[in-house]
């Protein structure tokens, strides 16, 4: 980990121009990503009329790059400046989604084109996500990690507030090409902000003959598997992401087809996660130091993951439907964000500087790599068992994640992260 003598930043992160640029770029990038994650599947459901199986395949293609590339990208990012990687990823996503918007205007935005677009955007998002997760450690001191992560996760909360609502409204009121173009503009803003970061990164020195990529990947895997805390994070992330992906596949069909909600209403319901996540990010800066990291992580995961269990009980577009959906998504946002911020702080504190990218990639691979399989399962179950039953089963499956953490050393973490194994 960088020491206070090697990383010169103001005592307040918000006085640091480079941190503000990273924060702004991350906010814009996440807003573009969240909007596109809703716009493209909703366009396929509402405009192309695809079924549950096709939606599952579309979401699996969208998420496949995480499974295929995370380990390679993580090993590669550790030897490069994260600013350069993020800038190039933003440029690529701007071009890809801009081309998709043009294709939509020319009536070429069919399902085959959507497959290409979501896969390409997913590849570039892997590069951006791996780079941004390693960038904060190179910019701030260890005692600023929790507040820095809280701020960055807060930016993702802002994206979750605006992205789904904006995406759903644009698909319904205007057109898919305009909705896709809005995502491209956000990535362009992210590019303009991140490229202005001026601080020189403390990139680990490269050997004259750098180890082969497979060796670097193996080193990252061995490090994470050998650390009891990070190993637990991997298992819990895999369980959560698998069942969450399955749940969301059914959820995106359940709301418009079983509850008869418009695209705008679907976007509003999803957007409720954002205010909850914002609250969760604010709480994450205080609760771990008061109650301990372990209890906060386990309790927040159980609270957030259990919130979706009430959704299958809803019927039709009655007066209680929207309030219940808003409440469920809000609680899910609070719990999920508390887990995200605290787990990221634990991972960063337990990982040496030269291993940050690979540790993040390994955990990302274990977690997000399960999402294509989860999406396929969600589509299959919705098709075979019906939307309501499949949604209940997959939502219950999400509770496996807090159970795994409760039975591990992670649950016993106290109020201080100093001295964790692997910290340098």
C-alpha positions, -999 to 999 in steps of 0.1 A, spaced: 0 0 0 12 35 -6 24 54 24 17 90 33 52 99 23 49 85 -12 15 98 -20 11 136 -15 -26 145 -14 -44 171 7 -59 159 40 -94 164 25 -100 145 -7 -124 171 -20 -95 196 -21 -76 174 -43 -82 183 -80 -70 149 -93 -94 130 -70 -123 152 -80 -115 145 -117 -114 108 -110 -147 111 -91 -164 131 -119 -152 107 -146 -163 77 -126 -197 93 -121 -202 100 -157 -190 66 -168 -213 48 -143 -242 69 -154 -236 60 -190 -232 23 -181 -263 22 -159 -284 38 -186 -272 15 -213 -277 -16 -191 -314 -6 -190 -319 9 -224 -307 -20 -245 -326 -49 -228 -357 -27 -225 -355 -19 -262 -353 -56 -269 -383 -64 -247 -406 -35 -256 -397 -29 -292 -384 -62 -306 -407 -83 -284 -381 -109 -275 -389 -138 -251 -374 -148 -218 -349 -171 -234 -336 -145 -258 -334 -119 -231 -313 -143 -210 -290 -148 -239 -287 -111 -246 -278 -103 -210 -254 -133 -209 -236 -119 -240 -235 -85 -223 -219 -100 -192 -196 -126 -209 -166 -103 -212 -162 -102 -174 -160 -140 -174 -137 -142 -204 -113 -112 -198 -112 -101 -161 -82 -122 -152 -62 -111 -183 -71 -75 -180 -63 -74 -142 -28 -89 -148 -23 -64 -176 -35 -33 -157 -11 -38 -128 18 -28 -151 2 3 -168 -11 37 -158 -47 34 -149 -55 68 -163 -45 57 -198 -66 26 -196 -97 44 -184 -93 71 -211 -91 45 -239 -120 25 -226 -142 57 -225 -132 65 -261 -141 30 -272 -175 30 -255 -183 64 -269 -176 51 -304 -195 18 -300 -226 34 -286 -225 62 -310 -224 37 -338 -253 19 -323 -273 51 -322 -267 57 -359 -277 21 -366 -309 27 -347 -317 58 -368 -312 37 -399 -334 9 -385 -305 -15 -383 -307 -19 -345 -320 -54 -345 -311 -83 -322 -279 -93 -340 -266 -58 -338 -276 -55 -302 -255 -87 -295 -224 -70 -310 -230 -37 -292 -235 -52 -257 -205 -75 -261 -182 -47 -273 -193 -23 -246 -189 -51 -220 -153 -57 -231 -144 -20 -227 -162 -18 -194 -140 -46 -180 -109 -25 -189 -124 6 -172 -136 -12 -141 -103 -30 -135 -84 3 -140 -105 25 -117 -105 -1 -89 -67 0 -90 -64 38 -95 -76 50 -61 -49 31 -43 -23 49 -64 -38 83 -57 -45 83 -19 -31 71 14 -44 40 32 -63 60 58 -82 78 30 -93 46 12 -127 42 30 -137 78 24 -124 76 -12 -143 44 -19 -174 60 -2 -171 89 -26 -166 67 -57 -194 44 -47 -215 75 -41 -209 84 -77 -222 50 -87 -253 58 -66 -258 90 -85 -256 69 -117 -282 44 -103 -305 73 -95 -303 89 -130 -294 61 -153 -324 37 -151 -350 65 -149 -334 83 -178 -330 52 -199 -365 39 -193 -381 73 -200 -361 78 -232 -370 44 -246 -407 50 -239 -410 87 -248 -385 91 -275 -366 64 -292 -339 38 -285 -313 56 -307 -316 88 -286 -314 67 -254 -283 49 -266 -267 83 -277 -272 96 -242 -250 69 -228 -223 77 -254 -223 113 -243 -218 103 -207 -187 82 -217 -174 113 -236 -177 134 -204 -159 107 -184 -131 108 -210 -127 146 -208 -125 144 -169 -102 114 -165 -77 126 -190 -71 158 -170 -57 138 -140 -21 151 -136 -6 133 -107 21 107 -116 10 72 -106 33 50 -86 32 22 -111 52 -9 -100 85 -12 -119 85 -37 -147 111 -64 -148 134 -66 -178 117 -98 -188 82 -95 -174 65 -127 -164 41 -143 -188 5 -133 -184 -5 -168 -173 21 -166 -145 8 -132 -134 -28 -145 -134 -17 -175 -114 0 -152 -88 -32 -133 -84 -53 -164 -81 -29 -179 -55 -28 -147 -35 -66 -144 -33 -72 -181 -26 -45 -181 1 -61 -152 20 -91 -163 41 -108 -129 38 -104 -125 1 -114 -161 -5 -146 -155 13 -153 -124 -7 -148 -144 -39 -173 -171 -28 -199 -146 -15 -196 -125 -47 -200 -156 -69 -232 -166 -51 -246 -131 -51 -239 -123 -87 -251 -156 -100 -285 -153 -84 -288 -116 -89 -283 -120 -126 -309 -147 -127 -333 -125 -107 -328 -94 -129 -335 -114 -160 -369 -124 -147 -374 -90 -131 -371 -71 -163 -398 -93 -178 -420 -95 -147 -425 -57 -144 -438 -50 -179 -456 -83 -186 -470 -94 -152 -474 -60 -135 -481 -42 -168 -457 -13 -161 -445 11 -188 -408 16 -196 -409 48 -176 -424 31 -145 -398 3 -148 -370 29 -150 -385 47 -119 -386 14 -99 -350 6 -108 -339 41 -101 -350 38 -65 -319 17 -59 -299 49 -64 -311 70 -34 -308 38 -13 -272 33 -25 -264 70 -18 -276 65 18 -256 33 19 -224 50 7 -228 77 34 -234 51 61 -204 32 49 -181 60 60 -193 57 96 -209 24 105 -178 1 101 -157 22 125 -186 20 150 -199 -16 147 -170 -33 129 -165 -42 93 -177 -78 96 -211 -72 113 -218 -44 89 -210 -64 58 -231 -95 69 -260 -75 82 -262 -52 51 -260 -81 27 -288 -100 45 -310 -68 45 -304 -58 9 -306 -93 -6 -338 -102 13 -356 -71 -1 -364 -87 -34 -384 -115 -18 -415 -93 -16 -416 -86 -54 -431 -119 -65 -461 -113 -42 -472 -83 -62 -501 -85 -86 -511 -61 -113 -506 -23 -114 -525 -16 -82 -518 14 -60 -494 -5 -38 -473 -19 -66 -450 11 -73 -445 21 -36 -435 -16 -28 -411 -17 -57 -396 16 -47 -392 5 -11 -376 -29 -21 -352 -13 -45 -343 14 -20 -335 -12 8 -316 -32 -17 -296 -1 -26 -288 7 10 -276 -28 18 -258 -34 -15 -238 -2 -12 -228 -8 24 -214 -41 13 -197 -27 -18 -178 1 0 -168 -20 31 -157 -50 11 -137 -29 -13 -119 -12 16 -111 -47 31 -98 -59 -3 -76 -29 -8 -62 -29 27 -53 -66 25 -36 -64 -9 -1 -51 -18 1 -23 -43 16 -45 -71 -12 -70 -67 -42 -46 -67 -53 -51 -103 -49 -89 -102 -67 -92 -68 -96 -70 -82 -97 -91 -114 -97 -124 -95 -126 -113 -73 -144 -97 -103 -139 -129 -122 -153 -150 -94 -183 -127 -89 -192 -110 -122 -180 -140 -142 -210 -159 -129 -235 -134 -143 -237 -149 -178 -246 -182 -163 -271 -166 -140 -288 -147 -168 -291 -179 -188 -306 -197 -158 -330 -168 -151 -342 -169 -187 -346 -207 -186 -365 -207 -153 -388 -179 -164 -396 -198 -196 -402 -232 -179 -416 -222 -145 -432 -189 -152 -421 -154 -141 -435 -154 -106 -421 -187 -95 -387 -182 -110 -384 -148 -95 -391 -161 -60 -366 -190 -63 -338 -168 -77 -344 -140 -51 -342 -165 -23 -310 -178 -38 -294 -144 -33 -294 -150 5 -267 -176 1 -242 -148 -1 -247 -134 34 -248 -170 47 -213 -177 33 -199 -145 49 -216 -152 83 -197 -186 85 -163 -171 77 -136 -150 93 -149 -120 74 -178 -118 98 -154 -113 127 -136 -83 113 -134 -54 138 -134 -16 135 -98 -13 122 -83 -26 90 -46 -20 99 -25 -51 100 -45 -72 76 -25 -100 59 -8 -89 27 -8 -52 35 24 -34 26 
